Amino acid sequence: MQTSFAPERLTDPDLRESNDILRRCVHCGFCTATCPTFVLLGDELDSPRGRIYLIKDMLESGGPATEPVVRHVDRCLSCLSCMTTCPSGVNYMHLVDHARRHIEETYRRPWPERLLRRLLGSVLPYPRRFRLALAGAGLGRRAVGLLPGQGTMVRRLRAMLALAPQHLPSAGDSARPQVHPAQGQRRGRVALLTGCAQTVLSPSINEATIRLLTRMGIEVVVSAGQGCCGALNHHMGQHDPAMAHARANIEAWMREIEGEGLDAVVINASGCGTTVKDYGFMFRAESGPWPERAATVAGLARDISEVLVQFGYAPTRPAPGLTVAYHAACSLQHGQKVTAAPKQLLARAGFTVREPAEAHLCCGSAGTYNLMQPEIASRLGARKRAQLEKTGAVLVASGNIGCLTQLGGGGLPVVHTVELLDWMAGGPCPSACSSAGTVNGTA
């Protein structure tokens, strides 16, 4: 693709990077076949190729974003399926992230939308605030039910409240800064990103991760100062808050690296993993030691499935005789290119693993997408649940809290992959399995 940026504008590192990305696109259109929004809506401007044209024109002009550009970029899930498909190596992730930052800085949204985005960006990344917000969801459901009309904001509020769990699990102790010692001889030492929304919605995921790793002889450190990875703010174009979250994590983990050392930074929410693995790029133009420190942390970031393969996961219980539908989170299969490890581990644990048709298509979660674009997200979620049910499985396994939330609440029970692996290696039976009556005496 030809571009026409003035040379002096290309001194800006973000514009220079986006220019290089744009010039790699050859308009082939392979990306349209695997883009969820194009598959659903059939609009060229809701395909990666169409959005690339819009972003190119916006960035070349240097002016404020326009409503049509914002509308079509907002509809992008950032599922990154297009990057898996692209034969030219177009880094759409970095391009759309730059576009979202430009939109946030130049476009004035209607005030209810500005308020909602600020609310999401200032509540979801903070577990205590998020827990308080969810505690009031019952009152919110009653209040929204009294609101008249079907306006955009009313639909979004209803979507948010529909996703809120009826009962919150207790907070537990897994997110508290501490060291979980290895059982037996120590084989490794890792830091665990406990995250933000996941610690509130499903603390059992971190608990299973810690149990499983320590049982395998791996010391697990929950570092003081670590928290949200920054992805939620980053993908809404909220640059400064995203960088602040990332900076705090880098500082926390560098203390461990420079102290006793780390074999990995373990992440069990794949949406977070994609962002942490990109810290080196995010900090590339920062001054001082930040680029090197960020690159060091990014180089140690691993999905939990990668770490379990590295250290030789092995089950200790008999095969459960269960068929599991594996839902590959977009951030894992497209963002991190981790595709085989989770399925291999589930098979090693004794599960029969099946994949749904259209396994490459997003379920519609995509961070805050199912809150901001509930109609499209709902259609994608229903489509994905129908494909999962056709596998004949009795439950669904996935490696991302957003997908588990999106796919839960109807149809097959859903559970994090690591909880199943922990169960087969001596941990407790996940509640999703027992409530569905799938346990065959192996708990």
N, C-alpha and C positions, 0 to 999 in steps of 0.2 A: 504494500500500500504506500502510495506517495504521500508525503507530508510536507507542510510548508511553514514550519516554525522559523521565526527570525533567529539568526545565529545567537544574538545576545540573550534571547530567552532560554536557550539551551544551557546556559550556565546554571540554571536551577536544576538540582539533581533529580527531582521528581519529574519535571517535564522532559529532561534528557532520557530518563528511563522509559517514560511512556512513549516518547518518540521512537525509541528503539523497538519497543513492543509493537507499536502500530505498523512499523515498516516490515515486520515479519509476516503480517497477515496477507495472504494471497487471495482472499475472497472465495475460497473453494467451497464454502458452505457445508463442509462435513459436520461442523458443530451444530448445525440446525437440527440434525436428526436425533441428537442426544440431549437437546436442551429441553427441560421439562416445561418451561413456559411456552416455548414455540410449539411443542407437541400438543399442549392444551389449547392455546389461543390461536395458533396459526398466523400470527402477525410477525412479519420480518423484523420489525423494530423490537419485538420481544424475543429475539434470538441473539446469540453472542455476536454474530456478524453485524446485525442491525445496530446493536448497542455500541459496537466498536466504531461504526460510522458516526453515531451521535456523539460519543465521547471525543472522537477526533475533532469534529467541528467545534465542540465546546471548548476544548483545550487550545486549539489553534486560535480561536477568537480571543481568548483570554478574558472574556466578559462573564457576567453572571450566568448561571445555568438558567435555562428556560423550563417552563412547566412540562412540555412534552418530553424533554430529556430526563427530567427528574422522575416523571411517571414511569418511563420504561426502565430506567436504571433501578428505581425502587422495586420493580417487579422481578429483578434478577435475584435468584436465591443464593448466588455465590456457591453453587454446588460443585463447580469446577469440572463437571462432566465434559465440558467443551475442551478443557486442557488435556484430558485423556484422549479425546478424539482427534485433536488438532495435529495434522502431519507436519506443521511448520514450527511447532514449539512456541506458539504465542502464549505469553504468560498473562492470561486474562485476569488472574487474581490480582496481580499488582496494578494492572490498568484500572480495574473497576474500583479497587481501594482508593486509588488516586482520584478517580472521578467522584467518589462519594465524599472525600474530603473537600474537593472543590465545590461540590453542591452545598455542603454544610456551611462553607465559608462565604458563599456568594448568593444563595437562594433563600428568600424569606418565605417559609411555609406558612400556611394558615395557623393562627395562634393555637387552636386545639391540638394540631399535630405537633407543633413545637413543644407544647406542654407535655404531650404524651412521650415524645422522644427523650426529653430531658428527664422525665420521671423514670423511664426504663433505664436510661444511662446512669442514673444516680441511685437506683434501688437494686436492680438485679445483681450487680457485681459485689454487693455487700450482704453477706449472709444474714446479719441481724436485721437489717432493714427489710430484706426480702421476706424473712420469716414473719415479721410484723405485718407486712403487706398481705401475705397469704392468710394470716390469722383473721384479717378483716374481710376475707373474700366472701364469707357467708352473708354479711351485711351488704356487701357490694352486689351480690347476685339479686337480693331483694330490691335494692335501690334501682339497679339497671332495669329490672323487670317492669318497673313503673314508668320508665322513660318512654315517651311516644316516638313513633317514626322508626325508620330503618336507615338513618343517616350513617355516613362512614364511621364517625367516632363511636356511635352507639354499637355498631356491628363489631368494631374493634374491642370495645369494652366487654361485650358479651363473649367474644372469642377468648379474651384473657381470663375471664372468670370461669369459662367452661374448662380451660386447661388447668385451673387451680385444683389441687387435690382436696377431696372432702375432709381427709384427716391427714395431718402432718406427722411424720415420724419424729420421735424425740431426737434432739440434737446429737446426742452421743458425745464421744470423747476423741474421735479419730482426727478431727481438724485442729486439735490443740497442739501447739508446738511441743515436740517431744521426740525422743529416740526410741524406736521399737527394736529391741535387740534381736539378732538372729538366733534361731534355735540351733543348738549344736555348733559346729565349727563355722565361723563366718566365711562365706564365699564371695560376698560382695557388699557394697554399700551404696544405697540410692536415696535420692530425695524424692518425695511424693508431692505432686501438685494436688492439693485437696480441693481447690477450686472454689466456686461461689455458689451458683444455683444448685449444683449437685449435692453439696453438703447439706442443703435444706431439704431438697426433694427426695434424695435417696442416699443417706449417709451409709447405708449398708454396702454400697459399692466400694467406698474407701476402706471400710472395715474388712471386706472380703479380700481386697488387694493387700492390705497389711498382713492379714492372717496367712495368706498364700505365700507371699514373699518371705516372711520371717520363717515359715515352716520349711522353705527351700534353702535356708541358711543365708538370707540376705537381710542385712540391717536396713531398716527404713527410717529415714529422718523426715519429720515434718518441721520444716525450718520456720523460725520466727520471722515474720515480715512478709512471707509469701501469701498470695491470695489470688484474686481474679487475674487471669492471663492477659486481659485487655481486649479480647476478641469482641465482646458485646459492644463496647464503645467504638472499637476500630471499624467494625462493619456498618456502623451508623455514621461514619465520617467524623466522629468525635475524637480528633487526633490527640489533643493534650491529655485528656483523661486516660486514653488507651496507653499512651507512652508512660504515664505515671504508674499505672498498674504494672506494665512490663518492667519498668526501672526497679520497682520494689522487689519483684521476683528475681531479677538479675542480681541485685545486691544480696538478697537472702541466700541464693544458691552459690554465689561466688565466695561467700564466707565459708560455706561447706567445702567447696572445691579447694580453696586455699588452706583449709584446715586439715581435716582427715582425708579429704578427697572424696570423689563420687565416681561410681561406675556409670551412672545414668541419672537423668531427671525423668522420673516415671510419670506418665500422664494417662489416666483412664477415661478421659472424656476427649474423643478424637477431635472435636471442634477446637478445644484448647490446644491439643497437640499440634495441629496445623499452624496455629498462630505462634506458639513457642518455637517451633522449628524455623519460623520466619523472622525471629528476633534479629538475626544478623543483618537481614535486609532492612528491617525497620529502623535500625540504628546506624546504618551505613554512613550517613552524613552527619552524625552527631560529633561533637568535639570531644577531645580528651580520650579517656580510656574506654568509652562506651562501645564503640564499634567492636573492639577486640573482646571485651567482656561479653557482649551480647552474642557474638559469634561462638564463643566458648560454650555458653549455655545452650544455644541452639544446636551445637554439635553433639551435646550430651542428651538432648531430648529424645525420648523413646516412648512409643505407645506401649502399654502394658503387655500386649501380645508379643511385641518384639523382644521384650525383656524375658518373658517366660520361655520363648524359644531359645534365647541366648543361654539361659541357665538350666535348660533341660527339664522343663515341666514333665511330671509323671503322675498319673492318678494312683490312688491307693485303694479305691473302692471298685467293686465289680461294675461292669458296664450297666448303665441304668435302663437300657432298652427303650430309650426315648428318641423320637425323631424331632430334630430342631430345625426350624427355618432360620437361616442366617441372613440377617438384614445388614448389608454392608453400608455403613454410614458414608455419606459423600465425602466428608472431611477425611475419612480414613482411606477409602479406595481411590479417590481422585486427588485430594489434597496432599496426602502423605504417601500414596502409592503402596500402602500396606494392604494386600489383597489375600494372600495365601495363609498367612500365619494364624489368624483367628479360626479359620475353618480347619486347619491342620490340628490345632490344639483341641478343638471340640471333638474331632474324630479320635484323637489320641485319648481323650477322656472317656470315650465309649459311646458318644452320641452318634446317631445317624444324621448327617448334615445335608440339608437340601437348600437350594437357592431358588428364589422366585423368578418368574419371568420379569423382564425389565429391571433386573437387579441394579442396573446403572442409573436408574431414575431416582430422583430425590423423593423423600417421603413428605416434604413440605415443612419440616421443622425449621432448619436453617437459622439457628440462633433466635433472633426476635422476629423472623419472617412470619411465623404463624400467628403472631400478635399484630403485626403491621399489615399483612396481606391475608386476612383470614379466609376469604373466598377461594383464592387459588390454593392456599395451603390445605384447606378442607378437601378440595377435589383431589389433590395429590395424595393426601393421607388415605382417603377412601380407596383410591386406585391401588395404593401400596398394600393396604390391609387385604384387599380382595386377592391380590397376587400371592400374598403370604399364605392365606387360607387354602389356596389351590394346591399348595405343596403337600398337603396331608400331614403336616407337622402338628405337634400338640402344644408347642410354645415357640416363641421368637427370641433369638439372641441377637444383641447388637452392642456396639462399643461406644455409644454416645448418649448422654442423658437427654439431649434434645429429641433424638429419635425415639427413645423409650417413652418420653412424655407424649409425643405426637401420636405414637401407635398404640398407647395404652388406653384404657377406659372403654374398650369394646373389642370384640373378636378374640383372637388368641392372646393368652398372657404373654407379657414381654419381660425379659430379664437381661441384665448385663452379662456379657460373655464371661467376665472374670468371676461372677458369682457362681456360675455353673462349674467353672474349672476349680474354684475353691471347694465347692461341694464334693466333687469327685476326688479331691485330695484331702478330705477329712474335715471340711468345714460344714456348717449347718445347711440344711436344705433351704434354698431361696423360697420366700413366701409365695412368689408367683407359681412355683411348681406345686407346692403343697396345696394351695388354694384351688388349683385346677385339677387336683386329684391325679397328678401324674407320677407320684412317687410309688415305686415298686419295692418298698422295703429296704431301700438303700440309704435312707436318712438315719 
